[in-house]
Amino acid sequence: MRIILGVLPSVYSLYFINHYLRVQKGTLEAVVVSTKPVVIDRRPVLGIPDINFLIQRFGFSYFGFLLANQWLLSKVNRQSEQDNESSKLWNLTRLSDEYGFSLIYADDFNSDDTINIINEINPNYFLINGCDQILSPRFLNRSRPQAINIHPSLLPDDRGVDPVFQKLLRGDLTCSTSLHQISAEIDRGPIYCQSRQDLGSVGSYLEFSMAHAVLASEILQSFLQNPNEPKPQKESAQYPYKSWPQKHEIQQFKQQGGRFLSKAAINQFLNFTFTHC
């Protein structure tokens, strides 16, 4: 089984790949890393020039969480260079060296260059997990590879950008994941399989995100061992599509006692010790 994974560099995607390769013993031919700027409210976010926009859009607490994500990724980069840190979370370069997959950097997954590289590898599946690049009809209208998205909710509920946050906001501590065929409509393709686990308690957004990364790697490996045909999604959803969290939602989350980070979750992330939902 030949698999290519497309990701946006993030805390969630990095934890997922570590768990899929190191715990689930999965395999990858390549990881396509998106270098395209993240788009928020149709505006590409390019870094320092957009700090004021991010603070005004989300508030200081969420902006601080976005900065903390980058700090966590830089910590993983540093510890990945040290041989005596082999039990901790690894960055993509270390994972590539250890597991022999190629790293491909692309600002457009639909470009001729990227598609030609994918064609040369000739994978069975092109997986997307935690990535905002939209695959074109040209990409999707091929018999191979099958394009599959891993979405952290029980579709059709919670389509959109950050279902992990939306579930926490309404007090839903169900860790859930759907594998679905990618279609022209976002998060609406036929579903291959779904899984859910009730956690009971969650200490922070980061902990909930790691739980979803673990569940995603488990359901992916289960599907690859026993592939099945997808079934159409239901049309109606109790919790419809939502884009990035709104400022008032973030304030509500904080008022409810929600936390984006905790010391315990940060340690679990860096030490790669959150391995079971």
Secondary structure, DSSP 4 states (H G I P E B T S, - for coil): --EEEEE-S-HHHHHHHHHHHHTS----SEEEEE-SPPEETTEE--SGGGHHHHHHHH-HHHHHHHHHHHHHHHHHHHHHT-GGGTTS---HHHHHHHH--EEEEES-TTSHHHHHHHHHH--SEEEEES--PPPPHHHHTSSSSEEEEEESS-TTTT-BS-HHHHHHHTT--EEEEEEEE--SSTT-SPEEEEEEEE-S--S-HHHHHHHHHHHHHHHHHHHHHS----BPPPS--SS--B-SPPHHHHHHHHHTT--S--HHHHHHHHHT-----
